[in-house]
Amino acid sequence: MSDVNPIEVQQALKGASYPTDRQTLTDLARKNKASDKVVDKISHMKSDRIDGPDQVEKEMFRG
């Protein structure tokens, strides 16, 4: 089970424009005052290029 939930991630990435990269999403999560757990999870996604929120969800919650 994941230590973060999808709602937290949605809030952390509010305002994101896709496609983007992992570092931009990490910075946005920090700007949106996401928890350290959420920021860490975003920063460790395996893909550098992120095409949309569905890719974020897949990488973070479905392995």
Biopython code that builds the backbone (N, CA, C, O; Angstrom):
import numpy as np
from Bio.PDB.StructureBuilder import StructureBuilder

atoms = [
    (1, "MET", "N", (0.840, -1.196, 0.000)),
    (1, "MET", "CA", (0.000, 0.000, 0.000)),
    (1, "MET", "C", (0.878, 1.250, 0.000)),
    (1, "MET", "O", (1.907, 1.304, 0.673)),
    (2, "SER", "N", (0.464, 2.220, -0.745)),
    (2, "SER", "CA", (1.214, 3.461, -0.872)),
    (2, "SER", "C", (1.085, 4.296, 0.399)),
    (2, "SER", "O", (0.072, 4.227, 1.095)),
    (3, "ASP", "N", (2.108, 5.077, 0.693)),
    (3, "ASP", "CA", (2.077, 5.937, 1.870)),
    (3, "ASP", "C", (1.487, 7.311, 1.575)),
    (3, "ASP", "O", (1.400, 8.150, 2.472)),
    (4, "VAL", "N", (1.087, 7.550, 0.345)),
    (4, "VAL", "CA", (0.375, 8.771, -0.030)),
    (4, "VAL", "C", (-0.893, 8.369, -0.783)),
    (4, "VAL", "O", (-0.981, 7.264, -1.318)),
    (5, "ASN", "N", (-1.864, 9.268, -0.820)),
    (5, "ASN", "CA", (-3.088, 8.936, -1.546)),
    (5, "ASN", "C", (-3.257, 9.849, -2.764)),
    (5, "ASN", "O", (-2.658, 10.921, -2.841)),
    (6, "PRO", "N", (-4.081, 9.404, -3.705)),
    (6, "PRO", "CA", (-4.252, 10.163, -4.954)),
    (6, "PRO", "C", (-4.734, 11.599, -4.751)),
    (6, "PRO", "O", (-4.366, 12.486, -5.522)),
    (7, "ILE", "N", (-5.542, 11.836, -3.737)),
    (7, "ILE", "CA", (-6.042, 13.196, -3.487)),
    (7, "ILE", "C", (-4.887, 14.128, -3.124)),
    (7, "ILE", "O", (-4.829, 15.264, -3.595)),
    (8, "GLU", "N", (-3.972, 13.647, -2.289)),
    (8, "GLU", "CA", (-2.801, 14.451, -1.923)),
    (8, "GLU", "C", (-1.979, 14.799, -3.158)),
    (8, "GLU", "O", (-1.495, 15.922, -3.296)),
    (9, "VAL", "N", (-1.827, 13.836, -4.044)),
    (9, "VAL", "CA", (-1.042, 14.057, -5.260)),
    (9, "VAL", "C", (-1.740, 15.062, -6.168)),
    (9, "VAL", "O", (-1.091, 15.950, -6.722)),
    (10, "GLN", "N", (-3.060, 14.933, -6.326)),
    (10, "GLN", "CA", (-3.814, 15.889, -7.148)),
    (10, "GLN", "C", (-3.639, 17.307, -6.616)),
    (10, "GLN", "O", (-3.438, 18.244, -7.388)),
    (11, "GLN", "N", (-3.716, 17.462, -5.293)),
    (11, "GLN", "CA", (-3.552, 18.786, -4.691)),
    (11, "GLN", "C", (-2.133, 19.307, -4.900)),
    (11, "GLN", "O", (-1.932, 20.492, -5.168)),
    (12, "ALA", "N", (-1.158, 18.417, -4.777)),
    (12, "ALA", "CA", (0.239, 18.813, -4.940)),
    (12, "ALA", "C", (0.530, 19.280, -6.363)),
    (12, "ALA", "O", (1.361, 20.164, -6.574)),
    (13, "LEU", "N", (-0.157, 18.683, -7.338)),
    (13, "LEU", "CA", (0.121, 18.986, -8.745)),
    (13, "LEU", "C", (-0.908, 19.933, -9.365)),
    (13, "LEU", "O", (-0.998, 20.042, -10.588)),
    (14, "LYS", "N", (-1.669, 20.607, -8.531)),
    (14, "LYS", "CA", (-2.649, 21.573, -9.028)),
    (14, "LYS", "C", (-1.941, 22.651, -9.845)),
    (14, "LYS", "O", (-0.975, 23.264, -9.390)),
    (15, "GLY", "N", (-2.436, 22.864, -11.048)),
    (15, "GLY", "CA", (-1.856, 23.882, -11.918)),
    (15, "GLY", "C", (-0.797, 23.359, -12.864)),
    (15, "GLY", "O", (-0.215, 24.131, -13.627)),
    (16, "ALA", "N", (-0.534, 22.056, -12.827)),
    (16, "ALA", "CA", (0.499, 21.480, -13.706)),
    (16, "ALA", "C", (0.059, 21.537, -15.160)),
    (16, "ALA", "O", (-1.116, 21.347, -15.474)),
    (17, "SER", "N", (1.006, 21.797, -16.036)),
    (17, "SER", "CA", (0.786, 21.768, -17.483)),
    (17, "SER", "C", (1.577, 20.594, -18.052)),
    (17, "SER", "O", (2.755, 20.419, -17.740)),
    (18, "TYR", "N", (0.935, 19.813, -18.868)),
    (18, "TYR", "CA", (1.570, 18.625, -19.465)),
    (18, "TYR", "C", (1.688, 18.807, -20.967)),
    (18, "TYR", "O", (0.883, 19.530, -21.555)),
    (19, "PRO", "N", (2.673, 18.173, -21.614)),
    (19, "PRO", "CA", (3.731, 17.361, -21.010)),
    (19, "PRO", "C", (4.708, 18.228, -20.222)),
    (19, "PRO", "O", (4.853, 19.428, -20.456)),
    (20, "THR", "N", (5.367, 17.566, -19.283)),
    (20, "THR", "CA", (6.335, 18.244, -18.423)),
    (20, "THR", "C", (7.395, 17.236, -18.013)),
    (20, "THR", "O", (7.441, 16.118, -18.526)),
    (21, "ASP", "N", (8.242, 17.644, -17.086)),
    (21, "ASP", "CA", (9.262, 16.711, -16.609)),
    (21, "ASP", "C", (9.128, 16.520, -15.100)),
    (21, "ASP", "O", (8.446, 17.281, -14.414)),
    (22, "ARG", "N", (9.787, 15.500, -14.617)),
    (22, "ARG", "CA", (9.691, 15.132, -13.197)),
    (22, "ARG", "C", (10.139, 16.273, -12.299)),
    (22, "ARG", "O", (9.500, 16.526, -11.277)),
    (23, "GLN", "N", (11.214, 16.970, -12.644)),
    (23, "GLN", "CA", (11.715, 18.050, -11.795)),
    (23, "GLN", "C", (10.709, 19.197, -11.696)),
    (23, "GLN", "O", (10.533, 19.768, -10.620)),
    (24, "THR", "N", (10.054, 19.537, -12.790)),
    (24, "THR", "CA", (9.042, 20.595, -12.772)),
    (24, "THR", "C", (7.886, 20.208, -11.854)),
    (24, "THR", "O", (7.387, 21.043, -11.100)),
    (25, "LEU", "N", (7.457, 18.940, -11.915)),
    (25, "LEU", "CA", (6.374, 18.482, -11.037)),
    (25, "LEU", "C", (6.820, 18.490, -9.578)),
    (25, "LEU", "O", (6.037, 18.833, -8.692)),
    (26, "THR", "N", (8.055, 18.121, -9.328)),
    (26, "THR", "CA", (8.587, 18.146, -7.957)),
    (26, "THR", "C", (8.583, 19.572, -7.423)),
    (26, "THR", "O", (8.164, 19.814, -6.292)),
    (27, "ASP", "N", (9.046, 20.507, -8.231)),
    (27, "ASP", "CA", (9.068, 21.919, -7.822)),
    (27, "ASP", "C", (7.650, 22.441, -7.580)),
    (27, "ASP", "O", (7.412, 23.179, -6.624)),
    (28, "LEU", "N", (6.711, 22.056, -8.446)),
    (28, "LEU", "CA", (5.323, 22.490, -8.282)),
    (28, "LEU", "C", (4.735, 21.942, -6.993)),
    (28, "LEU", "O", (4.032, 22.655, -6.278)),
    (29, "ALA", "N", (5.015, 20.691, -6.694)),
    (29, "ALA", "CA", (4.512, 20.096, -5.452)),
    (29, "ALA", "C", (5.032, 20.863, -4.236)),
    (29, "ALA", "O", (4.287, 21.110, -3.287)),
    (30, "ARG", "N", (6.304, 21.236, -4.268)),
    (30, "ARG", "CA", (6.861, 22.036, -3.163)),
    (30, "ARG", "C", (6.156, 23.385, -3.074)),
    (30, "ARG", "O", (5.801, 23.835, -1.985)),
    (31, "LYS", "N", (5.956, 24.024, -4.219)),
    (31, "LYS", "CA", (5.286, 25.332, -4.263)),
    (31, "LYS", "C", (3.863, 25.228, -3.699)),
    (31, "LYS", "O", (3.373, 26.141, -3.035)),
    (32, "ASN", "N", (3.215, 24.093, -3.980)),
    (32, "ASN", "CA", (1.843, 23.880, -3.492)),
    (32, "ASN", "C", (1.804, 23.338, -2.064)),
    (32, "ASN", "O", (0.754, 22.919, -1.576)),
    (33, "LYS", "N", (2.963, 23.352, -1.401)),
    (33, "LYS", "CA", (3.081, 22.965, 0.002)),
    (33, "LYS", "C", (2.663, 21.519, 0.274)),
    (33, "LYS", "O", (2.028, 21.221, 1.285)),
    (34, "ALA", "N", (3.030, 20.640, -0.639)),
    (34, "ALA", "CA", (2.758, 19.210, -0.459)),
    (34, "ALA", "C", (3.641, 18.668, 0.661)),
    (34, "ALA", "O", (4.691, 19.231, 0.971)),
    (35, "SER", "N", (3.202, 17.577, 1.256)),
    (35, "SER", "CA", (3.995, 16.938, 2.309)),
    (35, "SER", "C", (5.311, 16.420, 1.731)),
    (35, "SER", "O", (5.439, 16.205, 0.526)),
    (36, "ASP", "N", (6.274, 16.228, 2.611)),
    (36, "ASP", "CA", (7.568, 15.701, 2.176)),
    (36, "ASP", "C", (7.405, 14.333, 1.524)),
    (36, "ASP", "O", (8.118, 14.017, 0.571)),
    (37, "LYS", "N", (6.480, 13.520, 2.020)),
    (37, "LYS", "CA", (6.242, 12.193, 1.444)),
    (37, "LYS", "C", (5.798, 12.291, -0.012)),
    (37, "LYS", "O", (6.268, 11.538, -0.865)),
    (38, "VAL", "N", (4.890, 13.225, -0.287)),
    (38, "VAL", "CA", (4.373, 13.392, -1.647)),
    (38, "VAL", "C", (5.480, 13.915, -2.561)),
    (38, "VAL", "O", (5.659, 13.411, -3.669)),
    (39, "VAL", "N", (6.212, 14.908, -2.106)),
    (39, "VAL", "CA", (7.300, 15.473, -2.905)),
    (39, "VAL", "C", (8.330, 14.391, -3.215)),
    (39, "VAL", "O", (8.799, 14.288, -4.349)),
    (40, "ASP", "N", (8.681, 13.594, -2.228)),
    (40, "ASP", "CA", (9.654, 12.528, -2.427)),
    (40, "ASP", "C", (9.159, 11.498, -3.439)),
    (40, "ASP", "O", (9.909, 11.054, -4.307)),
    (41, "LYS", "N", (7.909, 11.133, -3.317)),
    (41, "LYS", "CA", (7.342, 10.132, -4.233)),
    (41, "LYS", "C", (7.338, 10.665, -5.678)),
    (41, "LYS", "O", (7.665, 9.931, -6.611)),
    (42, "ILE", "N", (6.970, 11.930, -5.857)),
    (42, "ILE", "CA", (6.977, 12.538, -7.194)),
    (42, "ILE", "C", (8.410, 12.594, -7.730)),
    (42, "ILE", "O", (8.654, 12.283, -8.895)),
    (43, "SER", "N", (9.332, 12.984, -6.894)),
    (43, "SER", "CA", (10.722, 13.149, -7.354)),
    (43, "SER", "C", (11.375, 11.820, -7.719)),
    (43, "SER", "O", (12.397, 11.803, -8.404)),
    (44, "HIS", "N", (10.803, 10.718, -7.274)),
    (44, "HIS", "CA", (11.378, 9.408, -7.563)),
    (44, "HIS", "C", (10.584, 8.604, -8.594)),
    (44, "HIS", "O", (10.780, 7.396, -8.725)),
    (45, "MET", "N", (9.693, 9.268, -9.321)),
    (45, "MET", "CA", (9.016, 8.559, -10.411)),
    (45, "MET", "C", (10.074, 8.128, -11.418)),
    (45, "MET", "O", (11.081, 8.814, -11.595)),
    (46, "LYS", "N", (9.849, 6.990, -12.081)),
    (46, "LYS", "CA", (10.895, 6.452, -12.961)),
    (46, "LYS", "C", (11.042, 7.216, -14.272)),
    (46, "LYS", "O", (12.145, 7.280, -14.817)),
    (47, "SER", "N", (9.975, 7.791, -14.790)),
    (47, "SER", "CA", (10.054, 8.534, -16.052)),
    (47, "SER", "C", (10.449, 9.975, -15.810)),
    (47, "SER", "O", (10.015, 10.586, -14.833)),
    (48, "ASP", "N", (11.270, 10.523, -16.692)),
    (48, "ASP", "CA", (11.602, 11.941, -16.599)),
    (48, "ASP", "C", (10.546, 12.783, -17.308)),
    (48, "ASP", "O", (10.160, 13.840, -16.810)),
    (49, "ARG", "N", (10.074, 12.320, -18.475)),
    (49, "ARG", "CA", (9.029, 13.038, -19.212)),
    (49, "ARG", "C", (7.668, 12.503, -18.772)),
    (49, "ARG", "O", (7.425, 11.296, -18.799)),
    (50, "ILE", "N", (6.789, 13.411, -18.369)),
    (50, "ILE", "CA", (5.460, 13.046, -17.896)),
    (50, "ILE", "C", (4.443, 13.661, -18.849)),
    (50, "ILE", "O", (4.385, 14.881, -19.003)),
    (51, "ASP", "N", (3.640, 12.810, -19.488)),
    (51, "ASP", "CA", (2.698, 13.276, -20.503)),
    (51, "ASP", "C", (1.345, 13.702, -19.956)),
    (51, "ASP", "O", (0.605, 14.405, -20.644)),
    (52, "GLY", "N", (1.003, 13.298, -18.741)),
    (52, "GLY", "CA", (-0.281, 13.695, -18.193)),
    (52, "GLY", "C", (-0.531, 13.110, -16.819)),
    (52, "GLY", "O", (0.245, 12.278, -16.347)),
    (53, "PRO", "N", (-1.610, 13.537, -16.170)),
    (53, "PRO", "CA", (-1.916, 13.060, -14.823)),
    (53, "PRO", "C", (-2.142, 11.548, -14.762)),
    (53, "PRO", "O", (-1.895, 10.923, -13.730)),
    (54, "ASP", "N", (-2.610, 10.963, -15.865)),
    (54, "ASP", "CA", (-2.802, 9.512, -15.870)),
    (54, "ASP", "C", (-1.465, 8.787, -15.746)),
    (54, "ASP", "O", (-1.397, 7.727, -15.124)),
    (55, "GLN", "N", (-0.416, 9.334, -16.319)),
    (55, "GLN", "CA", (0.913, 8.739, -16.190)),
    (55, "GLN", "C", (1.431, 8.868, -14.755)),
    (55, "GLN", "O", (2.062, 7.947, -14.236)),
    (56, "VAL", "N", (1.166, 10.010, -14.118)),
    (56, "VAL", "CA", (1.557, 10.207, -12.723)),
    (56, "VAL", "C", (0.892, 9.126, -11.869)),
    (56, "VAL", "O", (1.548, 8.459, -11.068)),
    (57, "GLU", "N", (-0.414, 8.965, -12.053)),
    (57, "GLU", "CA", (-1.156, 7.982, -11.270)),
    (57, "GLU", "C", (-0.611, 6.567, -11.493)),
    (57, "GLU", "O", (-0.425, 5.802, -10.547)),
    (58, "LYS", "N", (-0.364, 6.243, -12.751)),
    (58, "LYS", "CA", (0.142, 4.904, -13.072)),
    (58, "LYS", "C", (1.487, 4.642, -12.400)),
    (58, "LYS", "O", (1.691, 3.584, -11.805)),
    (59, "GLU", "N", (2.387, 5.588, -12.492)),
    (59, "GLU", "CA", (3.721, 5.386, -11.932)),
    (59, "GLU", "C", (3.710, 5.385, -10.406)),
    (59, "GLU", "O", (4.482, 4.656, -9.783)),
    (60, "MET", "N", (2.852, 6.185, -9.807)),
    (60, "MET", "CA", (2.876, 6.307, -8.354)),
    (60, "MET", "C", (2.040, 5.247, -7.638)),
    (60, "MET", "O", (2.359, 4.859, -6.515)),
    (61, "PHE", "N", (0.981, 4.783, -8.283)),
    (61, "PHE", "CA", (0.047, 3.924, -7.548)),
    (61, "PHE", "C", (-0.125, 2.531, -8.142)),
    (61, "PHE", "O", (-0.646, 1.641, -7.470)),
    (62, "ARG", "N", (0.293, 2.326, -9.369)),
    (62, "ARG", "CA", (0.128, 1.013, -9.981)),
    (62, "ARG", "C", (1.451, 0.358, -10.332)),
    (62, "ARG", "O", (1.504, -0.664, -11.016)),
    (63, "GLY", "N", (2.514, 0.976, -9.845)),
    (63, "GLY", "CA", (3.845, 0.403, -10.044)),
    (63, "GLY", "C", (4.364, 0.661, -11.387)),
    (63, "GLY", "O", (5.475, 0.242, -11.711)),
]
sb = StructureBuilder()
sb.init_structure("model")
sb.init_model(0)
sb.init_chain("A")
sb.init_seg("    ")
for serial, (resi, resn, name, xyz) in enumerate(atoms, 1):
    if name == "N":
        sb.init_residue(resn, " ", resi, " ")
    sb.init_atom(name, np.array(xyz, "f"), 0.0, 1.0, " ", f" {name:<3s}", serial, name[0])
structure = sb.get_structure()
